[in-house]
Amino acid sequence: MGAALRMCHVSGITRSYRATMTRASLNTQHLPAPAAAQLDQVARLTRAPLSASVRARLRRDVARDKIAACAKRKSLDLDPHSLMAEANTGAQHFELGCWLHYYSRRVGDEGLWARIDCMRRLLLSDYHQFNPRYDFFTVFDFGEREFDACFEMGDGSDVLRALVGMRSSTLVAEKFAQMGWTEEYLQGRGYLDCTPAQLPAATAARVHGQADLFAAA
C-alpha cells in the first residue's frame, strides 16, 4: 500500500457519500493490529490510488465507442447488450470501477485489509448490486471470481464480521439482504454478539466455513 496511498489526495466526495461514510462503521476489533492499521489508512481515501496514466486509460477504454476494442485487446467476447451495460455502468460508477480495478489484483495477495475494504467500497457505493458480477469486468478487470475471492481465502468470516457494523445504513442493509445476510442469519451464526473464540466449537466451525457464508444467498 505505502506511498501510493499516502500520496493520493482526497477530493470529489459528495455530501450523500460523506453521510454514508459517517453512519457506516467497520468492526475492526477482531483484526490483527497491522491489518486494522492498513484498513484505517486506505479507508480514509475517496479516490482510488491509481496513477494518472492508468486512470486516463480506464476512462478512455470505458467509453462506448472504445470498449469493444478493449474487449478485443483482452480476447474477451462482448455482445452488444453487455457492451451497453458495461459502458453505462463504467460511466455512472467510474470511481467505484477504479477501486475495483485497484483491488482486482490485490484481494488475493495483499491480505484481509484489502478484501474488507473492497467489499466496503461496494457496499457504500450507490451501485445497485453488492456482487457486480461482470458489469466492471472488461475494462476494470473485476468480476465474480474477484468478488468471491474476498470470501474464499480462509478468512471470509473475518471479512463479514468487519462489515456487519455497517448495516445501520439502509443502502448497506439492502445489499446484505441480496446475500441473504438477514439479522436472523447473522445472529444465528454469532456475528452480532460474540467472537468465534466465545462460540461452542461446532458453531465456530460453521461460522468459519466459507460455504456457510453463501448458504442463504
C-alpha positions in Angstrom: 0.0 0.0 0.0 2.6 2.5 1.2 3.5 5.7 -0.7 0.8 5.4 -3.3 -1.9 5.6 -0.7 -0.2 8.3 1.2 0.1 10.5 -1.9 -3.4 10.0 -3.0 -5.4 13.2 -2.3 -9.0 13.3 -1.1 -11.3 15.1 -3.4 -14.7 15.0 -5.1 -16.6 13.5 -2.2 -20.3 14.1 -2.4 -22.5 15.1 0.5 -24.5 11.8 0.4 -21.3 9.7 0.3 -19.9 11.6 3.2 -23.1 11.0 5.2 -22.9 7.3 4.4 -19.3 7.1 5.4 -20.2 8.7 8.8 -23.0 6.4 9.5 -21.4 3.2 8.4 -18.7 1.9 10.7 -16.4 -1.1 10.3 -15.8 -3.6 13.2 -12.1 -4.0 13.4 -11.7 -5.3 17.0 -11.1 -8.9 15.8 -8.4 -7.9 13.2 -4.7 -8.2 13.8 -3.2 -4.8 14.5 -1.3 -4.5 11.2 -4.4 -5.3 9.2 -6.5 -2.8 11.2 -3.9 -0.1 10.7 -3.7 -0.7 6.9 -7.5 -0.8 6.7 -7.8 2.5 8.6 -5.3 4.2 6.2 -6.9 3.1 3.0 -10.5 3.7 4.2 -9.7 7.4 4.5 -9.2 7.7 0.8 -12.1 8.6 -1.6 -10.1 8.3 -4.9 -8.5 5.0 -5.8 -4.7 5.3 -5.6 -4.1 4.8 -9.3 -1.6 6.7 -11.5 -2.8 9.4 -13.8 -1.9 7.3 -16.8 -3.9 4.2 -15.5 -6.9 6.4 -14.7 -6.8 8.0 -18.2 -6.6 4.6 -19.8 -9.6 3.4 -17.9 -11.6 6.5 -18.7 -10.7 6.0 -22.4 -11.5 2.3 -22.5 -14.9 2.6 -20.8 -16.2 4.9 -23.5 -19.0 3.3 -25.5 -17.0 3.7 -28.8 -13.8 2.2 -27.2 -15.0 -0.6 -25.0 -15.3 -3.1 -27.9 -11.6 -2.5 -28.8 -10.7 -3.1 -25.2 -12.5 -6.4 -25.2 -10.8 -7.4 -28.4 -7.4 -6.5 -26.9 -8.1 -8.7 -23.9 -9.5 -11.5 -26.1 -13.0 -11.2 -24.5 -16.3 -11.8 -26.1 -18.6 -8.9 -25.5 -22.1 -8.9 -27.0 -23.9 -5.7 -27.8 -26.1 -5.9 -24.7 -23.2 -6.4 -22.4 -21.2 -3.7 -24.1 -24.0 -1.2 -23.5 -24.4 -2.3 -19.8 -20.7 -2.1 -19.1 -20.3 1.3 -20.8 -23.3 2.7 -18.8 -22.0 1.2 -15.5 -18.5 2.5 -16.1 -19.7 6.0 -16.9 -22.1 6.2 -13.9 -19.8 4.5 -11.4 -16.3 5.3 -12.7 -14.7 5.8 -9.3 -16.0 2.5 -8.0 -14.7 0.9 -11.1 -11.3 2.4 -10.4 -11.4 1.0 -6.8 -12.4 -2.4 -8.2 -9.5 -2.3 -10.7 -7.1 -1.4 -7.9 -8.3 -4.3 -5.9 -8.6 -6.8 -8.8 -5.0 -8.0 -8.3 -4.9 -7.3 -4.5 -7.8 -9.2 -2.9 -6.0 -12.5 -3.2 -2.4 -11.3 -2.4 -2.4 -8.3 0.0 -4.5 -9.8 2.8 -7.5 -9.3 4.9 -7.5 -5.5 4.8 -7.8 -5.4 1.0 -10.7 -7.9 1.0 -12.6 -5.9 3.6 -12.1 -2.5 2.0 -13.0 -3.8 -1.4 -16.3 -5.1 0.0 -16.8 -1.9 1.9 -16.5 0.1 -1.3 -19.1 -2.0 -3.0 -21.5 -1.7 0.0 -21.2 2.1 0.2 -21.5 2.8 -3.5 -24.8 3.7 -4.9 -24.3 1.0 -7.5 -27.4 -1.2 -7.0 -25.7 -4.6 -6.6 -23.4 -5.8 -4.0 -22.0 -8.5 -6.3 -21.2 -6.6 -9.5 -20.9 -9.9 -11.5 -19.3 -8.8 -14.8 -20.5 -5.2 -15.0 -16.9 -4.0 -14.4 -15.1 -6.8 -16.0 -14.0 -5.8 -19.5 -12.3 -2.5 -18.6 -11.8 -2.8 -14.8 -10.8 -6.5 -14.6 -13.2 -7.2 -11.7 -15.7 -10.0 -12.0 -17.4 -12.7 -9.9 -14.1 -14.5 -9.4 -12.6 -11.5 -7.7 -15.7 -10.9 -5.7 -15.8 -14.5 -4.5 -12.1 -14.4 -3.6 -12.9 -11.8 -0.9 -14.8 -14.6 1.0 -12.8 -17.6 -0.1 -9.3 -17.0 1.2 -9.8 -18.7 4.5 -10.8 -15.6 6.4 -14.3 -15.0 4.9 -15.9 -14.9 8.4 -13.5 -12.2 9.4 -14.4 -10.2 6.3 -18.1 -10.4 7.1 -17.6 -9.7 10.8 -15.8 -6.5 9.9 -18.8 -5.4 7.7 -21.7 -6.1 10.0 -21.3 -2.8 11.8 -22.2 -1.0 8.5 -25.7 -2.4 8.2 -27.3 0.5 10.0 -27.1 2.2 6.6 -30.2 1.5 4.6 -28.1 1.1 1.5 -25.8 -1.4 3.1 -28.8 -3.3 4.7 -30.3 -3.7 1.3 -27.1 -5.2 -0.1 -26.8 -7.5 2.9 -30.3 -8.7 2.0 -29.2 -9.5 -1.5 -26.8 -12.0 0.0 -29.3 -13.4 2.4 -27.5 -11.9 5.4 -30.6 -11.2 7.5 -30.5 -10.3 11.1 -31.5 -13.8 11.9 -28.8 -15.3 9.8 -26.1 -13.1 11.3 -27.4 -13.6 14.9 -27.7 -17.4 14.4 -24.1 -17.6 13.3 -22.6 -15.5 16.0 -21.7 -12.4 14.0 -23.6 -9.9 16.1 -22.9 -10.6 19.8 -19.7 -12.7 20.2 -16.4 -13.6 18.7 -15.6 -17.1 17.3 -13.4 -17.8 20.4 -16.6 -17.4 22.5 -18.6 -19.8 20.5 -19.0 -23.6 21.0 -16.6 -25.5 18.8 -19.3 -26.8 16.4 -20.8 -23.3 15.9 -17.4 -21.7 15.5 -16.6 -24.2 12.7 -19.8 -23.3 10.9 -19.0 -19.6 11.3 -15.6 -20.1 9.7 -16.9 -22.3 6.9 -16.7 -20.5 3.6 -19.7 -22.2 2.0 -21.8 -21.2 5.0 -21.4 -17.6 4.2 -23.3 -18.0 1.0 -25.8 -20.7 2.1 -28.7 -18.3 2.3 -27.7 -16.3 -0.8 
